Amino acid sequence: MANQCGKLYVVATPIGNLGDISFRAIETLKQVDLIAAEDTRHVGLLLSHYGISNKKVSLHQHNEDKASLMLLEKLREGLSIALVSDAGTPLLSDPGMPLVKLVKDAGLDVVPIPGACALIAALSAAGLPVSQFTFEGFAPRTSSARKAFFSERVLSPVTWVIYESSHRILACLEDMAAVLPLDREIVIARELTKLHETIVKTNLADALALVAREENMRKGEFVVIVDGAVLEKTEQEVSPEQLRVLGILLKGCPLKTAVALAVEITGGRKKLLYQAALAMQETQ
């Protein structure tokens, strides 16, 4: 069935510098029958730059369920489709997941065309450990939700990464400073691959002061990378997943109940989970 149907190509596009597109991506965009774009006007600038005039259709967060069904039918009819976002690799904090899931579940081909990704670009130049990391997407929009979000990750031993917007970056760092140790190393990467690209590695206190002081550091699109916590030897036996479960339970249960449930759910050691729970409460 897949051989008789069209293929869905998930195509990474530049995150700023138009030169950061692969030859394969250009050829794919030229050859497909349809280009499903988050913003057809925005991607139109890229396509025009490379002389690509294929038909475009909208696929964004407000219509992607309905549009995905339509595009699946187009694939079944034998048409080939390229999925692109406004910038970078689709699905990473961008629309596209419903379409890719539908196509995979239907047994049709999904072909990745790799390229630019703000997450990977920032990590490659951060100077923080990247052998293990977690990507958390965009931080929550409200202060209380952000503080809870950071509290759940304060003891995570691995590097973690978030995206943030220009109008929330200062508030985000303020909430982070209310929860995390001020000497925690972080990296702020803004406007990657663009004219005003800035990558700053410093501690949380100095990062907050810098963003508060300099207006330019509140402009653009941001990737924020946070170094993992340095834990005592015994604490390292508490896994990130155990910490996540414990953090959730502490929101609605007394400490002892949360610890007992976390032991039952995760199989962790009671003493270590109890110590972790105390540490979490001290930071809240």
C-alpha positions in Angstrom: 0.0 0.0 0.0 2.8 2.4 1.0 4.5 2.0 -2.5 1.3 3.1 -4.3 0.8 6.2 -2.0 2.7 9.4 -1.7 5.3 10.1 0.9 5.3 12.7 3.7 8.6 14.5 3.9 9.4 16.2 7.2 11.7 19.0 6.1 13.9 21.1 8.4 14.2 24.8 7.2 16.6 27.5 8.4 16.1 29.1 11.8 17.5 32.4 10.6 20.3 32.3 8.1 18.8 31.2 4.7 22.1 29.5 3.9 21.4 26.8 6.5 19.3 24.6 4.3 20.5 21.4 2.7 20.6 20.6 -1.0 18.4 17.6 -0.3 15.8 19.9 1.4 15.7 22.3 -1.6 15.3 19.4 -4.1 12.6 17.8 -1.9 10.6 21.1 -1.7 10.9 21.5 -5.5 9.7 18.0 -6.3 6.7 17.5 -3.9 3.2 18.1 -5.0 2.2 20.1 -1.8 4.0 22.0 0.9 2.1 22.0 4.3 3.3 25.1 6.1 2.7 26.6 9.6 2.5 30.0 7.9 2.3 29.9 4.1 3.3 33.6 3.8 6.4 33.1 6.1 7.6 30.0 4.2 6.9 31.8 1.0 9.9 34.0 1.6 12.2 31.0 1.8 10.6 29.3 -1.2 10.9 32.5 -3.3 14.5 32.8 -2.3 15.2 29.4 -3.9 12.9 29.8 -6.8 10.4 27.2 -5.5 6.7 27.7 -6.5 5.0 24.6 -5.4 1.4 24.8 -4.1 1.2 25.6 -0.3 -1.4 24.6 2.2 -1.8 25.8 5.8 -1.2 23.4 8.7 -1.1 25.3 12.0 -2.2 24.6 15.6 -5.8 25.9 15.0 -6.5 23.7 12.0 -4.1 20.8 12.1 -6.6 18.1 13.1 -8.9 18.8 10.1 -6.0 19.6 7.7 -4.2 16.4 8.6 -7.1 14.3 7.6 -7.3 16.1 4.2 -3.5 15.7 3.7 -3.7 12.0 4.5 -6.2 11.5 1.8 -3.9 13.4 -0.6 -1.1 10.9 0.3 -3.4 8.0 -0.4 -4.2 9.5 -3.8 -0.5 9.3 -4.6 0.5 12.9 -4.0 3.8 13.7 -2.1 3.8 16.3 0.6 6.5 18.2 2.5 5.8 19.3 6.0 7.6 22.5 7.1 7.4 24.8 10.1 8.2 28.5 10.3 11.7 27.7 11.2 13.8 24.7 12.2 12.6 21.1 12.5 8.9 20.5 12.5 7.2 19.0 15.6 9.8 20.4 18.0 7.5 22.9 19.7 5.8 23.3 16.3 2.7 21.9 14.7 2.8 18.6 12.8 2.4 15.8 15.3 -1.2 14.9 14.4 -0.3 14.6 10.7 2.8 12.5 11.3 0.9 10.2 13.7 -2.0 9.7 11.2 0.4 8.9 8.3 2.5 6.5 10.4 -0.7 4.8 11.8 -1.9 4.4 8.2 1.2 2.5 7.3 2.5 5.2 4.9 6.0 6.5 4.6 7.3 9.4 6.6 10.8 10.6 5.5 12.9 12.9 7.6 14.9 15.6 5.8 17.2 16.8 8.6 18.6 20.2 9.0 18.5 23.2 11.3 17.1 23.0 14.9 17.5 25.7 17.5 17.7 23.1 20.3 20.6 21.2 18.8 22.4 24.4 17.6 22.3 25.9 21.1 23.4 22.7 22.8 26.4 22.4 20.4 27.7 25.8 21.4 26.7 25.8 25.1 29.7 24.3 26.8 27.4 22.3 29.2 27.2 18.5 29.4 25.1 17.1 26.5 25.6 13.4 26.6 22.3 13.4 28.4 19.7 16.2 28.3 16.0 16.8 28.5 14.1 19.1 26.2 11.1 20.7 27.9 9.6 22.8 25.1 8.3 26.2 26.1 8.1 27.0 29.8 4.6 27.6 31.2 3.0 31.0 30.7 2.2 32.0 34.3 4.5 32.7 37.1 3.0 30.1 39.5 3.1 27.4 36.9 6.7 28.3 36.0 7.8 28.1 39.6 6.2 24.7 39.9 7.8 23.6 36.6 11.3 24.6 37.8 10.7 23.1 41.3 10.1 19.7 39.6 13.5 20.0 37.8 15.7 21.6 40.5 17.3 18.3 41.5 17.5 16.8 38.0 21.2 15.7 37.4 21.1 16.2 33.6 21.2 19.3 31.5 17.7 20.6 30.6 16.5 23.0 27.9 13.6 25.3 27.3 12.4 27.7 24.6 11.3 31.1 25.6 9.8 34.2 23.9 11.1 37.8 24.1 8.2 39.1 26.1 8.5 36.4 28.8 12.3 35.9 29.1 12.9 38.3 32.0 9.9 36.9 34.0 11.0 33.4 33.3 14.5 34.0 34.7 13.1 35.8 37.7 10.9 32.8 38.5 13.9 30.5 37.9 16.0 32.5 40.3 13.3 32.1 42.9 13.6 28.3 42.8 17.1 27.3 41.6 20.4 28.1 43.3 21.7 31.4 42.0 25.1 29.9 41.2 23.6 27.3 38.8 25.2 27.6 35.4 22.9 28.4 32.5 23.3 29.4 28.9 21.1 31.9 27.1 21.1 31.6 23.3 19.2 34.2 21.4 18.7 34.9 17.7 20.7 31.8 16.6 22.2 32.1 13.1 20.9 35.6 12.7 22.8 39.0 12.7 22.5 39.5 16.4 23.2 36.0 17.5 24.2 35.9 21.2 25.2 32.9 23.3 26.0 33.7 27.0 27.2 31.1 29.5 27.2 32.4 33.1 25.5 31.7 36.4 21.8 32.3 37.0 22.2 35.4 39.1 24.4 37.1 36.5 22.2 36.0 33.6 19.1 37.6 35.3 21.0 40.8 35.9 22.2 40.9 32.3 18.7 40.4 30.8 17.2 43.0 33.2 19.9 45.5 32.4 20.3 45.2 28.6 17.2 45.7 26.5 18.7 43.8 23.5 18.9 40.7 25.7 15.1 40.8 25.8 14.7 40.7 22.1 14.5 37.7 19.7 13.8 34.0 20.2 15.5 32.3 23.1 16.9 28.9 24.0 17.7 28.6 27.7 20.0 25.7 28.8 20.3 24.8 32.5 23.1 22.7 33.9 22.1 19.6 35.9 22.2 19.6 39.7 25.4 18.4 41.4 24.0 15.8 43.9 25.6 13.9 46.7 26.5 10.4 46.0 23.5 8.9 47.8 21.2 11.4 46.1 22.4 10.3 42.7 20.5 7.0 43.2 17.2 8.9 42.9 16.4 8.8 39.2 14.9 11.8 37.3 11.7 9.8 36.8 11.5 9.2 40.6 12.0 12.9 41.2 9.3 13.7 38.7 6.8 11.4 40.3 7.7 12.7 43.8 7.2 16.3 42.6 3.7 15.6 41.3 2.7 13.8 44.5 4.0 16.6 46.7 1.6 19.0 45.1 -1.4 17.2 46.5 -0.2 15.0 49.4 1.5 15.5 52.7 5.2 14.7 52.6 5.1 11.3 54.2 2.1 10.2 52.0 3.9 11.4 48.9 7.1 9.5 49.8 5.1 6.3 50.6 3.3 6.5 47.2 6.5 7.3 45.4 8.2 4.3 46.9 5.2 2.1 45.8 5.0 3.6 42.3 8.8 3.8 41.4 10.3 1.1 43.6 12.8 3.7 45.0 14.4 3.6 48.4 12.3 5.3 51.1 15.2 7.1 52.8 16.5 8.6 49.6 13.0 9.6 48.4 12.3 11.2 51.8 15.5 13.2 51.6 14.7 14.3 48.1 11.2 15.4 49.2 12.6 17.5 52.0 15.0 19.2 49.5 12.1 19.9 47.2 10.0 21.5 50.0 12.9 23.6 51.1 13.1 25.2 47.6 9.4 26.0 47.4 
